Amino acid sequence: MGMWSFYFIAKMYLYYNGSIHIDVFWNILFLVFIVLPAPKMVAGRRAFTIWRVIVNLSLAFFLLWHDSWLPPFFEAGAHLNEQGMPSLGYIIYFLAGFFSLSGVIILSLLLLGCYLFRNFRIMAGVVAVLLLMPLIPPLLGIGQSQMAEAEPQAIQKTEKIEDLNKYVESFYGAESDRVILFKQGQGRAYFDIVIMHVCSLSWDDLKDIAMLDNPFFKQFDYMLTGFNTVTAYSNPAVMRLFQANCGQRPHDDIHKTNEISKACLLFESLNLLGYETSVSMNHDGKYGNFTDEIKKYGLGNAPTFMPSGTNNTSVFFDNSPLYNDYSMLEKWWKARLSSKSAKAALYYNTVNLHAGSHWSDEKKWWTRDRKDQYKDVTSVLLTDISKFIGTLKASGRNVVVVFVPEHGRALHGNAIQGPDLRDIPLPRITKAPVGIKFIGPKFNNVAVNQQIISKPTSYLAVSWMLSKFIENSPFGDKPMSADDIKNKIPKTDFVNENQGNKIVEIEGKYYYYGKEKKWLRLTPEQLN
């Protein structure tokens, strides 16, 4: 029983480290199952012994998964089957992120100890600790008992809030009444709109690579420092951006295309106002049926500028080719300059920052330090976008550039979620830098007086700002003042949601709802 003692002792270490939570009932049941003696009629038979080892190991694996913070096993499998499998290099890179040197050393010492003391009755002590586990405070401060079940009295924001389920229900009820209506502006101070949707970039990621003060972000006229992407995955982020005219909706509802009002669709509104809409991206659009998905939300008739006739500069995590951002943006811009349309709008998507993306000629990229690699590709991306902004300025046309990340990269992990994992939409993954820049003769030679909007905002704020720019063009004689925009921009409370996982923030405290189907308060260690 020495190896099974190691299994349970290792799980206790992970529990006290906050890396898993332990379902005492199922663990006791499994322990009883493995110590039961074999029936006399099959005891000692090789086939039965092999069968029993396979069953025990399988159950041990599924129980460990059940106790982890990972999504339900079959749900994760279905997601991979639907989206597509990553490359072998990415799998190695991803798994390596789960192990720290200190953790490996401690587990190795535990394994050695279990082997050396295999003749002692260690299992009796294991059983005792399992039974007492709910009563033992975690030694490292972030174990299961620190994940306090949310008490209604502790989460009341007003007298009407009795629990978090009602709070979330009330939030979505209020959001369902919010809608931005676009109106045709006065005058002819038209402008183009370029929305750059950037995968895997958050404030926390920028902090990790010491790029919070990068000059790139100083050039925007407005910075939304409290922007929340809501989700930590790409396709839902795209859907939420495309449905930005309306208030935030539950995760399941954003996929119900038949129930989404056209009034909610940002690009549908731009179409109705005479904008010639287009789509471009630096990838082939096949992963997750990306190209097909975006056509459902107001871009069904929009021409798509796909990579073709150029050599790829990098590779996506599924081994598909990725292309230079400036080249793809310039390709659309050349087509736009030859168009007779008075105004155009582009949706551009780039995934160069996604985990597992790497340069085409980079061998054994998975052995490279992840922060160093991420800083490298981020620097190139920001340089390419700055170069494109220079091209827009040189054209003499009026353009509004919207820079908005899909979600963060999760460059570092913590006890409850490893690096590059985003199933739990932690605030450090969804709080992202959103910038809006005016380009045109009126602004090109004037020092930027950047306006910081720090209030909690989300996609509705982006839609609202664009609607106000169209009504009263910033390139015209009577634009809306910066103070008016800062004061009137719609606020959105912090409610995050991935499939099966929710996080809400109330008065500076964060609460998590996951596969355990109950609300738990997150500690600072679990948030950072």
Buried (B, 14 or more C-beta within 10 A) or exposed (E): BBEBBBBBBBBBBBBBBBBBBBBBEBBEEBBEEBEEEEEEEEEEEEEBEEEBEEEBEEBBEEBBBBBBBBBEEEEEEEBEEEBEEBBEBBBEBBEEBEEEEEBEEBBEEBBEBBEEEEEEEBBEEBBEBBEEBEEBEBEBBBBBBBBBEBEEEEBBEEEEBEBBEEBBEBBBEEBBEBEBEBEEBEEEBBBBBBBBBBBBBBBBBBEBBEBEEBEBBEBBBBBBBBBBBBBBBBBBBBBBBBBBBBBBBBBEBBBEEEEBEEBBBBBBBBBBBEBBBBBBBBBBBEBBEBBEBBBBBBBEEBEBBBBEEEEBBBBBBBEBBBBBBBBBBBBBBEBBEEEEEEBBBBBBBBBBBBBBBBBEEEEEBBEBEBBEBBBBBBBBBBEBBEEBBEBBBEBEBBBBBBBBBBBBBBBBBBBBBBBBBBBBBBBBBBBBBBBBBBBBEBBEEEEEEBBEBEBBBBBBBBBBBBBBBBBBBBBBEEBBEBEEBBEEBBEBBBBBBBBBBBBBBBEEEBBBBBBEEEBBBBBEBBBE
